[in-house]
Amino acid sequence: MIMSEAERQVQTKYEKMGYEVIPQPAKEMLPFDLGGYIPDLLCKNKEENILIEVKGKVIDRKLLDDC
C-alpha cells in the first residue's frame, strides 16, 4: 500500500487527536456496508468512526489544521 503525502498528513492529524487510524481498511473493518467502496482512511475512537477519502494534495498546512 502506497500512501500519498496528503494521506499521511491527515493520518497524523487524527492520530494526534487520539484516533486509531487504519489506512485502506479491509471491508470487514468498516462500520457498515459501503457496497465494495473502500475509503483511504478509517479513523476510530470509542465514540465514533470517521471514513476519509483524500482528494488531491494538501498544499497549505493551515487548511489541514482547520479540518
C-alpha positions as a Python dict, from the first residue, in 0.01 Angstrom:
ca = {
    (1, 'M'): (0, 0, 0),
    (2, 'I'): (137, 339, -102),
    (3, 'M'): (12, 644, 84),
    (4, 'S'): (26, 995, -56),
    (5, 'E'): (177, 1279, 146),
    (6, 'A'): (-175, 1419, 190),
    (7, 'E'): (-297, 1088, 334),
    (8, 'R'): (0, 1077, 574),
    (9, 'Q'): (-75, 1431, 690),
    (10, 'V'): (-441, 1351, 754),
    (11, 'Q'): (-342, 1028, 934),
    (12, 'T'): (-101, 1218, 1159),
    (13, 'K'): (-365, 1480, 1240),
    (14, 'Y'): (-621, 1220, 1350),
    (15, 'E'): (-365, 1017, 1546),
    (16, 'K'): (-272, 1334, 1740),
    (17, 'M'): (-643, 1373, 1821),
    (18, 'G'): (-643, 1023, 1974),
    (19, 'Y'): (-792, 822, 1688),
    (20, 'E'): (-671, 483, 1574),
    (21, 'V'): (-613, 533, 1200),
    (22, 'I'): (-634, 241, 959),
    (23, 'P'): (-520, 312, 601),
    (24, 'Q'): (-729, 136, 333),
    (25, 'P'): (-918, -77, 584),
    (26, 'A'): (-1043, -423, 496),
    (27, 'K'): (-1415, -445, 415),
    (28, 'E'): (-1476, -632, 740),
    (29, 'M'): (-1336, -341, 944),
    (30, 'L'): (-1587, -87, 814),
    (31, 'P'): (-1874, 7, 1046),
    (32, 'F'): (-2131, -63, 771),
    (33, 'D'): (-2151, -194, 414),
    (34, 'L'): (-2030, 54, 152),
    (35, 'G'): (-2106, -169, -144),
    (36, 'G'): (-1745, -251, -222),
    (37, 'Y'): (-1612, 103, -174),
    (38, 'I'): (-1300, 126, 46),
    (39, 'P'): (-1210, 467, 192),
    (40, 'D'): (-848, 585, 216),
    (41, 'L'): (-861, 601, 595),
    (42, 'L'): (-1078, 471, 877),
    (43, 'C'): (-1035, 678, 1194),
    (44, 'K'): (-1178, 521, 1509),
    (45, 'N'): (-1215, 613, 1872),
    (46, 'K'): (-1451, 496, 2146),
    (47, 'E'): (-1731, 725, 2029),
    (48, 'E'): (-1716, 737, 1650),
    (49, 'N'): (-1584, 607, 1321),
    (50, 'I'): (-1480, 852, 1050),
    (51, 'L'): (-1430, 741, 690),
    (52, 'I'): (-1199, 964, 485),
    (53, 'E'): (-1134, 983, 113),
    (54, 'V'): (-836, 1209, 40),
    (55, 'K'): (-864, 1402, -284),
    (56, 'G'): (-564, 1582, -429),
    (57, 'K'): (-275, 1723, -233),
    (58, 'V'): (-264, 1919, 89),
    (59, 'I'): (-97, 2237, -29),
    (60, 'D'): (-148, 2466, 270),
    (61, 'R'): (-70, 2315, 610),
    (62, 'K'): (-317, 2563, 768),
    (63, 'L'): (-600, 2411, 565),
    (64, 'L'): (-527, 2074, 723),
    (65, 'D'): (-514, 2226, 1072),
    (66, 'D'): (-860, 2382, 1018),
    (67, 'C'): (-1024, 2045, 935),
}
